Amino acid sequence: MDTGGHSRRPVDVTGLPGSWSGVAGTDSLIVPARDRYATLARMPSFQQRKAVGDAHEAHVAHELAERGWDVSPWGQAVLSQAIRSALRRTDSYLRWTPDLAAARDRRVVLIDCKSRMTSSTSHRHAVERSAVMAHLHLTAWTQLPVAYVFDDLGVLTPVDILLSGRTGPLTTEGSGSAYFLVPVARSLAFDKVFGTVTRAAERL
């Protein structure tokens, strides 16, 4: 997901290990790491922002599948456009349902994909405060961890952000809520959280 209320359409989920595919052919949509949480407003159209978000989501799903995880779309991607539009007019925490559900062995993780939300100038990730609050409640209710995965595949949890983040300025993008800004150095490595590709290959 990116800012914008989780409004992307469902993606193809056939073909790769687990439940995820649709990764091939998306590399050209993955945007280099530049000044990102400001660039959302500068991108020419919603459809282009959506394409970047979809590509990042597919990239994360592919990386998880390479490490032996089964991955399925979740959140608003599985809802109809009418329901997504109605949710955006509410204050429900369902607006912030994570993009993916992933499982390996007995581990289950809910994953929110954050595209173009890292600044190469300040070296900070940005996550909407409303999303963090929703995901803290979701973790308590489901007893499952929520992980944010950024373009560089750095990983943070809602608790990490609550402890380490600074409240940033309000924005007209997304829900209009304030952002938490967290130094990139606070992120965990993707391999540390989800394992390595080598280990996945050994399981075959």
C-alpha positions in Angstrom: 0.0 0.0 0.0 1.0 3.6 -0.3 -0.8 6.7 1.0 -4.2 7.0 -0.6 -6.4 4.7 1.5 -5.5 1.3 0.1 -7.4 1.8 -3.1 -5.4 -0.4 -5.5 -7.1 -3.1 -7.5 -6.4 -6.8 -6.8 -3.4 -8.3 -8.6 -2.9 -11.7 -10.2 -1.9 -14.3 -7.7 -1.3 -17.4 -9.7 2.0 -19.1 -10.6 4.7 -18.4 -8.1 5.4 -20.5 -5.0 2.7 -20.0 -2.5 -0.2 -17.9 -3.7 1.5 -15.0 -5.3 2.6 -14.1 -8.8 2.2 -11.3 -11.2 5.7 -10.1 -10.5 7.2 -10.6 -14.0 7.2 -7.5 -16.1 6.9 -5.1 -13.1 10.6 -4.2 -12.7 10.2 -1.2 -15.0 7.6 0.3 -12.6 9.8 0.2 -9.5 11.1 3.7 -9.0 14.6 4.4 -7.9 15.0 5.6 -4.3 14.8 9.4 -4.5 13.0 11.9 -2.3 9.9 9.8 -1.8 7.3 11.0 0.7 7.4 14.4 -1.0 7.2 12.9 -4.5 3.8 11.4 -4.0 2.3 14.9 -4.5 4.5 15.5 -7.6 3.6 12.3 -9.5 1.3 13.3 -12.4 -1.7 11.1 -11.8 -3.3 8.7 -9.3 -2.9 5.8 -11.8 0.9 6.4 -11.9 1.1 6.4 -8.1 -1.0 3.2 -8.1 1.3 1.5 -10.6 4.3 2.3 -8.4 2.5 0.9 -5.4 1.4 -2.2 -7.2 4.9 -2.9 -8.4 6.3 -2.6 -4.9 3.7 -4.9 -3.5 4.5 -7.5 -6.2 8.2 -7.1 -5.5 7.7 -7.7 -1.8 5.5 -10.7 -2.4 8.1 -12.1 -4.8 10.9 -11.7 -2.3 8.9 -13.4 0.4 8.1 -16.3 -2.0 11.8 -16.7 -2.7 12.3 -17.2 1.0 9.8 -19.9 1.3 6.7 -17.9 2.4 3.2 -18.4 1.1 1.8 -15.0 0.3 -1.8 -13.9 -0.4 -3.3 -10.5 -1.1 -5.3 -9.1 1.8 -6.8 -5.8 2.9 -8.7 -3.6 0.5 -7.2 -5.4 -2.5 -9.8 -8.2 -2.0 -12.8 -5.8 -1.7 -14.9 -4.4 -4.5 -14.4 -0.8 -5.6 -17.8 0.2 -4.1 -16.8 -1.1 -0.7 -13.3 0.6 -0.9 -14.9 3.9 -1.8 -17.4 3.6 1.1 -14.6 2.8 3.6 -12.7 5.9 2.6 -15.6 7.9 3.9 -15.4 6.3 7.3 -13.0 6.4 10.3 -12.9 2.6 10.4 -9.6 0.9 11.0 -10.4 -1.3 8.1 -9.1 1.5 5.9 -5.7 0.5 7.0 -5.8 -3.3 6.6 -2.4 -4.5 5.6 -1.8 -5.5 1.9 -0.5 -9.0 2.3 -0.7 -12.0 4.6 2.3 -14.3 4.6 2.9 -17.6 6.3 5.8 -20.0 6.7 5.8 -23.0 9.0 3.8 -21.7 12.0 4.6 -18.1 11.5 2.0 -15.7 10.1 2.8 -12.0 9.4 0.6 -9.2 8.1 2.5 -6.9 5.7 1.9 -3.4 4.7 4.0 -2.3 1.6 5.2 1.3 1.7 6.2 2.6 -1.7 7.9 6.0 -2.2 7.8 6.7 1.6 11.5 7.1 2.2 13.5 10.3 1.8 17.0 10.1 0.4 17.6 13.7 1.8 16.7 13.2 5.4 17.1 9.4 5.4 13.8 8.8 7.1 10.8 6.6 6.4 7.3 8.1 6.7 4.2 6.2 7.9 0.8 7.8 8.5 0.0 8.1 12.2 -3.6 6.8 11.5 -2.1 3.6 10.0 0.2 3.0 13.0 -2.6 3.4 15.4 -4.9 1.1 13.4 -2.1 -1.6 13.2 -1.4 -1.5 16.9 -5.1 -2.3 17.5 -4.9 -5.0 14.7 -1.9 -6.6 16.4 -3.7 -6.7 19.7 -6.9 -8.2 18.2 -5.3 -10.8 15.9 -2.2 -11.6 18.0 -0.3 -11.4 14.8 2.6 -9.1 13.9 2.3 -6.3 11.4 5.4 -5.4 9.4 6.0 -2.3 7.1 8.3 -3.0 4.2 9.8 0.0 2.3 11.3 0.3 -1.1 14.8 -0.6 0.2 13.2 -3.7 1.8 13.8 -2.2 5.2 11.3 -3.5 7.8 9.6 -1.7 10.8 6.7 -2.6 13.0 4.1 -0.2 14.5 5.8 -0.5 17.9 9.2 0.5 16.4 7.6 3.6 14.8 5.7 4.5 18.0 9.0 4.3 20.0 11.4 5.9 17.5 9.3 8.1 15.2 8.9 11.8 15.3 5.6 13.4 14.3 6.0 15.1 10.9 3.9 17.8 9.3 0.3 17.4 8.2 -0.1 16.6 4.5 -2.9 16.9 1.9 -2.0 13.4 0.6 -3.7 10.2 1.7 -6.0 10.6 4.7 -4.5 14.0 5.6 -3.3 12.7 8.9 0.1 13.4 10.4 3.1 11.2 9.6 5.6 9.5 11.9 9.2 10.0 10.6 11.6 7.3 11.5 15.4 7.1 10.6 16.2 4.5 8.0 18.9 3.2 10.3 16.2 2.0 12.7 14.9 -0.5 10.1 15.5 -4.2 10.3 17.0 -6.0 7.3 14.5 -8.0 5.3 16.6 -11.2 5.5 16.8 -10.9 9.3 13.0 -10.8 9.6 12.0 -13.2 6.8 15.0 -15.4 6.2 17.3 -15.7 3.2 16.8 -16.9 -0.3 19.5 -19.6 0.4 17.4 -21.1 3.2 14.4 -21.2 1.0 16.3 -23.1 -1.7 17.5 -25.6 0.8 13.8 -26.4 1.7 13.1 -27.6 -1.9 
